[in-house]
Each structure stands twice: as C-alpha cells, then as structure tokens.
Amino acid sequence: MKKMKVFSEGFIIDKRCFGEGAQPFCIHRVRFTNGKYGIVRARSGVCFNPGDIIIKNETGWQYDQKQVYLLAFEYVDENESIRQFVEY
C-alpha cells in the first residue's frame, strides 16, 4: 500500500454543536501544523472532539482514516480564531 504524503494536520481544540440529534451542526476551532488556526465545519455533519486530529493529504482531508469533506474556511491567527468561535 502506498503511503500518502501528509500536507497538513489539524488538531481539534474546541467544538460547539447546534441542531437536533439526527442533524448535528458542529463547528470546531482547529490549530494547524502551519501555526495558523481555523473555524472548521465538516460538510457531512461529522462532529470531531477536542484532541482529534484531521489530516490533509493528496486525496483531501481525512479523519480516523476516512475521507471527510470540509466546508471552505480560512486560516487565521489564534486571537481571530477565538473571536470567530465565540461569535459563531
């Protein structure tokens, strides 16, 4: 099996969940290996937990060795990520 090159790793710091049980809506504050942060939401409704790691490789984003699709997000500094997370 070919080993995939990892382009970036994101460490889940915080999460907030909204919505009903069958249709969760979770936002996550993530610290990336490039030193930036982001507010991330999975398109599939997946909710990550603090301490989880998401990985970007040649095929896209993965969590727990499964492909996940993230909604568009931007890299920001730590203070901006805190502000956005609280205001979301």
C-alpha positions as CSV (number, residue, x, y, z in Angstrom):
1,M,0.0,0.0,0.0
2,K,1.3,3.5,-1.0
3,K,2.0,5.8,1.9
4,M,0.3,9.2,1.4
5,K,2.2,12.4,1.9
6,V,0.7,14.5,4.7
7,F,0.4,18.2,3.8
8,S,-1.2,19.4,7.0
9,E,-2.5,18.2,10.3
10,G,-5.2,20.0,12.3
11,F,-5.7,19.5,16.0
12,I,-9.2,20.0,17.2
13,I,-9.1,22.4,20.2
14,D,-12.8,23.2,20.8
15,K,-16.2,22.3,19.4
16,R,-19.7,23.7,19.6
17,C,-22.7,21.7,18.5
18,F,-26.1,23.0,17.3
19,G,-29.1,21.4,15.7
20,E,-31.1,18.2,16.5
21,G,-29.7,14.8,17.3
22,A,-30.2,13.4,13.8
23,Q,-28.8,16.5,12.1
24,P,-25.9,17.8,14.1
25,F,-24.2,21.0,13.2
26,C,-20.8,21.3,14.8
27,I,-18.1,24.0,14.4
28,H,-14.6,23.3,15.5
29,R,-11.7,25.5,16.4
30,V,-8.6,23.9,14.9
31,R,-4.8,24.5,15.3
32,F,-2.9,23.5,12.2
33,T,0.8,22.5,11.8
34,N,1.5,25.7,9.8
35,G,0.9,27.7,13.0
36,K,-2.4,29.0,11.9
37,Y,-5.9,28.4,13.2
38,G,-9.3,28.0,11.6
39,I,-13.0,27.5,12.3
40,V,-13.9,24.3,10.5
41,R,-17.2,22.5,9.8
42,A,-17.5,19.1,8.1
43,R,-19.9,19.1,5.2
44,S,-21.1,15.6,6.1
45,G,-22.3,16.7,9.6
46,V,-19.4,14.9,11.3
47,C,-18.6,16.2,14.7
48,F,-15.0,16.0,15.9
49,N,-14.0,16.0,19.5
50,P,-11.2,18.1,21.2
51,G,-8.0,16.1,20.9
52,D,-9.0,14.6,17.5
53,I,-6.7,15.1,14.5
54,I,-7.7,15.8,10.9
55,I,-5.1,15.3,8.2
56,K,-4.8,16.7,4.7
57,N,-3.0,14.5,2.2
58,E,-3.0,14.0,-1.6
59,T,-6.6,12.9,-1.6
60,G,-8.1,15.6,0.6
61,W,-9.0,15.8,4.3
62,Q,-9.2,12.6,6.4
63,Y,-10.3,11.8,9.9
64,D,-9.9,8.4,11.5
65,Q,-8.5,7.1,8.1
66,K,-11.8,8.0,6.4
67,Q,-12.3,10.8,3.8
68,V,-14.2,13.9,5.2
69,Y,-15.3,16.9,3.3
70,L,-14.8,20.3,5.0
71,L,-16.7,23.4,4.1
72,A,-14.5,26.3,3.0
73,F,-12.5,28.0,5.8
74,E,-9.7,30.5,6.1
75,Y,-6.5,30.3,8.1
76,V,-6.4,33.0,10.8
77,D,-4.3,33.8,13.9
78,E,-5.1,32.4,17.3
79,N,-6.9,35.5,18.6
80,E,-9.1,35.8,15.5
81,S,-10.0,32.1,15.8
82,I,-11.1,32.7,19.4
83,R,-13.2,35.7,18.4
84,Q,-14.9,33.8,15.5
85,F,-15.6,30.8,17.6
86,V,-17.2,32.8,20.3
87,E,-19.3,34.9,17.9
88,Y,-20.4,32.0,15.7
